[in-house]
Amino acid sequence: MEATIAGPGPASGAARALLELSDLRRHQRRDVIERVLEAAHALPEPDRELLQAVLQEGTPVNRLARLRGVSVRVTRREVTNLIQRVLSPVYGFVVQQRAGWPRRRARVAELTVVRGMSLRAAAEQLGETVWTVRREREAIGALLEGAQAAARSIHNASKASA
């Protein structure tokens, strides 16, 4: 859909700028939606299906809430939390790296990062103490920081040699 703006003068220039900004936002929104849907592959099936229904199929949140038997506010919050989770750096890092980690660390990462469980709930499910789960989450955070620092170092080195 293309809008036409008639007439000379500053008003038409401002309107053109607004249309261009709107197009940029729409394009950025599509990019974000694509990133979310791509990252959602690692989510549990119900979470992945919820995101796909809202972002890919365009199902209204109020309809999904009714189908799920929960309030619109709860459904909207779940969608927002899922989007924030899959766009977080730690989520991407965990999805990429967890296969090479010790079993306990990979399970803690799966439950707390990918599935979004609390440390307490993860500890109960794993039969571990909250302290152990917290220690593993801290180790994951340290691994992420190390990977980010290494990436920055490589980036800075390549900029310096260019």
RAVENPE-V521324 format. One record per residue. N is the residue number from 1. RES is the residue in one letter. SS is DSSP state (@ for helix, = for strand, . for the rest). PSI is psi in degrees with one decimal (* if undefined). OMEGA is omega in whole degrees, 0 to 359 (999 if undefined). Layout:
BEGIN
n=N res=RES ss=SS psi=PSI omega=OMEGA
n=N res=RES ss=SS psi=PSI omega=OMEGA
END
This chain:
BEGIN
n=1 res=M ss=. psi=120.2 omega=182
n=2 res=E ss=. psi=131.5 omega=179
n=3 res=A ss=. psi=143.6 omega=176
n=4 res=T ss=. psi=144.1 omega=181
n=5 res=I ss=. psi=116.4 omega=182
n=6 res=A ss=. psi=155.6 omega=172
n=7 res=G ss=. psi=142.8 omega=178
n=8 res=P ss=. psi=172.2 omega=172
n=9 res=G ss=. psi=175.1 omega=185
n=10 res=P ss=@ psi=-29.7 omega=181
n=11 res=A ss=@ psi=-41.3 omega=181
n=12 res=S ss=@ psi=-35.7 omega=177
n=13 res=G ss=@ psi=-40.7 omega=177
n=14 res=A ss=@ psi=-40.1 omega=179
n=15 res=A ss=@ psi=-41.8 omega=177
n=16 res=R ss=@ psi=-43.6 omega=180
n=17 res=A ss=@ psi=-40.4 omega=178
n=18 res=L ss=@ psi=-41.0 omega=178
n=19 res=L ss=@ psi=-42.7 omega=179
n=20 res=E ss=@ psi=-41.9 omega=178
n=21 res=L ss=@ psi=-42.5 omega=178
n=22 res=S ss=@ psi=-43.1 omega=179
n=23 res=D ss=@ psi=-40.4 omega=178
n=24 res=L ss=@ psi=-43.8 omega=180
n=25 res=R ss=@ psi=-42.4 omega=179
n=26 res=R ss=@ psi=-43.4 omega=179
n=27 res=H ss=@ psi=-44.5 omega=179
n=28 res=Q ss=@ psi=-38.9 omega=180
n=29 res=R ss=@ psi=-43.9 omega=178
n=30 res=R ss=@ psi=-41.2 omega=179
n=31 res=D ss=@ psi=-43.5 omega=180
n=32 res=V ss=@ psi=-43.2 omega=179
n=33 res=I ss=@ psi=-43.1 omega=178
n=34 res=E ss=@ psi=-42.1 omega=178
n=35 res=R ss=@ psi=-42.2 omega=180
n=36 res=V ss=@ psi=-48.5 omega=182
n=37 res=L ss=@ psi=-36.1 omega=177
n=38 res=E ss=@ psi=-42.6 omega=181
n=39 res=A ss=@ psi=-22.5 omega=185
n=40 res=A ss=@ psi=-9.6 omega=182
n=41 res=H ss=@ psi=-26.9 omega=183
n=42 res=A ss=@ psi=-10.3 omega=181
n=43 res=L ss=. psi=156.9 omega=171
n=44 res=P ss=. psi=150.8 omega=187
n=45 res=E ss=@ psi=-45.7 omega=180
n=46 res=P ss=@ psi=-38.7 omega=179
n=47 res=D ss=@ psi=-43.9 omega=179
n=48 res=R ss=@ psi=-42.9 omega=180
n=49 res=E ss=@ psi=-36.2 omega=177
n=50 res=L ss=@ psi=-47.9 omega=179
n=51 res=L ss=@ psi=-42.4 omega=180
n=52 res=Q ss=@ psi=-40.3 omega=180
n=53 res=A ss=@ psi=-42.9 omega=183
n=54 res=V ss=@ psi=-49.0 omega=190
n=55 res=L ss=@ psi=-35.3 omega=184
n=56 res=Q ss=@ psi=-44.8 omega=184
n=57 res=E ss=. psi=-15.0 omega=178
n=58 res=G ss=. psi=24.1 omega=179
n=59 res=T ss=. psi=129.2 omega=179
n=60 res=P ss=. psi=142.3 omega=182
n=61 res=V ss=@ psi=-37.3 omega=181
n=62 res=N ss=@ psi=-33.8 omega=176
n=63 res=R ss=@ psi=-42.8 omega=178
n=64 res=L ss=@ psi=-40.6 omega=179
n=65 res=A ss=@ psi=-45.1 omega=179
n=66 res=R ss=@ psi=-45.7 omega=180
n=67 res=L ss=@ psi=-34.6 omega=182
n=68 res=R ss=@ psi=-12.4 omega=179
n=69 res=G ss=. psi=29.3 omega=177
n=70 res=V ss=. psi=169.6 omega=182
n=71 res=S ss=. psi=158.7 omega=177
n=72 res=V ss=@ psi=-39.7 omega=181
n=73 res=R ss=@ psi=-42.6 omega=179
n=74 res=V ss=@ psi=-45.0 omega=181
n=75 res=T ss=@ psi=-44.5 omega=179
n=76 res=R ss=@ psi=-41.9 omega=179
n=77 res=R ss=@ psi=-40.9 omega=178
n=78 res=E ss=@ psi=-44.9 omega=179
n=79 res=V ss=@ psi=-46.3 omega=179
n=80 res=T ss=@ psi=-45.4 omega=179
n=81 res=N ss=@ psi=-40.4 omega=178
n=82 res=L ss=@ psi=-42.9 omega=179
n=83 res=I ss=@ psi=-46.6 omega=178
n=84 res=Q ss=@ psi=-39.2 omega=181
n=85 res=R ss=@ psi=-51.1 omega=186
n=86 res=V ss=@ psi=-20.0 omega=177
n=87 res=L ss=@ psi=-5.7 omega=181
n=88 res=S ss=. psi=145.5 omega=179
n=89 res=P ss=@ psi=-37.0 omega=183
n=90 res=V ss=@ psi=-34.1 omega=179
n=91 res=Y ss=@ psi=-52.4 omega=179
n=92 res=G ss=@ psi=-41.1 omega=179
n=93 res=F ss=@ psi=-45.8 omega=181
n=94 res=V ss=@ psi=-45.7 omega=182
n=95 res=V ss=@ psi=-38.7 omega=181
n=96 res=Q ss=@ psi=-36.3 omega=192
n=97 res=Q ss=@ psi=-19.2 omega=192
n=98 res=R ss=@ psi=-26.3 omega=181
n=99 res=A ss=@ psi=-29.2 omega=182
n=100 res=G ss=@ psi=4.4 omega=183
n=101 res=W ss=. psi=160.0 omega=173
n=102 res=P ss=. psi=151.2 omega=186
n=103 res=R ss=@ psi=-47.4 omega=182
n=104 res=R ss=@ psi=-45.6 omega=181
n=105 res=R ss=@ psi=-41.9 omega=179
n=106 res=A ss=@ psi=-39.8 omega=179
n=107 res=R ss=@ psi=-42.0 omega=177
n=108 res=V ss=@ psi=-44.0 omega=179
n=109 res=A ss=@ psi=-44.4 omega=179
n=110 res=E ss=@ psi=-48.5 omega=185
n=111 res=L ss=@ psi=-43.4 omega=187
n=112 res=T ss=@ psi=-33.0 omega=183
n=113 res=V ss=@ psi=-54.0 omega=184
n=114 res=V ss=@ psi=-45.6 omega=181
n=115 res=R ss=. psi=-14.0 omega=176
n=116 res=G ss=. psi=22.4 omega=179
n=117 res=M ss=. psi=155.1 omega=175
n=118 res=S ss=. psi=162.3 omega=177
n=119 res=L ss=@ psi=-41.2 omega=181
n=120 res=R ss=@ psi=-47.0 omega=180
n=121 res=A ss=@ psi=-39.3 omega=178
n=122 res=A ss=@ psi=-41.9 omega=179
n=123 res=A ss=@ psi=-43.1 omega=179
n=124 res=E ss=@ psi=-45.0 omega=181
n=125 res=Q ss=@ psi=-36.5 omega=181
n=126 res=L ss=@ psi=-12.9 omega=185
n=127 res=G ss=. psi=29.9 omega=180
n=128 res=E ss=. psi=170.6 omega=174
n=129 res=T ss=. psi=157.7 omega=176
n=130 res=V ss=@ psi=-36.7 omega=179
n=131 res=W ss=@ psi=-43.6 omega=180
n=132 res=T ss=@ psi=-44.2 omega=180
n=133 res=V ss=@ psi=-42.6 omega=179
n=134 res=R ss=@ psi=-41.3 omega=179
n=135 res=R ss=@ psi=-41.2 omega=178
n=136 res=E ss=@ psi=-40.1 omega=178
n=137 res=R ss=@ psi=-38.5 omega=177
n=138 res=E ss=@ psi=-38.2 omega=178
n=139 res=A ss=@ psi=-40.4 omega=178
n=140 res=I ss=@ psi=-43.8 omega=177
n=141 res=G ss=@ psi=-40.9 omega=179
n=142 res=A ss=@ psi=-39.6 omega=177
n=143 res=L ss=@ psi=-41.6 omega=178
n=144 res=L ss=@ psi=-46.2 omega=179
n=145 res=E ss=@ psi=-40.9 omega=178
n=146 res=G ss=@ psi=-42.4 omega=179
n=147 res=A ss=@ psi=-40.7 omega=179
n=148 res=Q ss=@ psi=-40.8 omega=179
n=149 res=A ss=@ psi=-41.6 omega=179
n=150 res=A ss=@ psi=-40.9 omega=179
n=151 res=A ss=@ psi=-40.9 omega=178
n=152 res=R ss=@ psi=-40.2 omega=180
n=153 res=S ss=@ psi=-43.3 omega=179
n=154 res=I ss=@ psi=-42.4 omega=179
n=155 res=H ss=@ psi=-45.2 omega=180
n=156 res=N ss=@ psi=-37.8 omega=179
n=157 res=A ss=@ psi=-39.7 omega=180
n=158 res=S ss=@ psi=-33.4 omega=177
n=159 res=K ss=@ psi=-38.8 omega=182
n=160 res=A ss=@ psi=-32.5 omega=181
n=161 res=S ss=@ psi=-12.0 omega=182
n=162 res=A ss=. psi=* omega=999
END
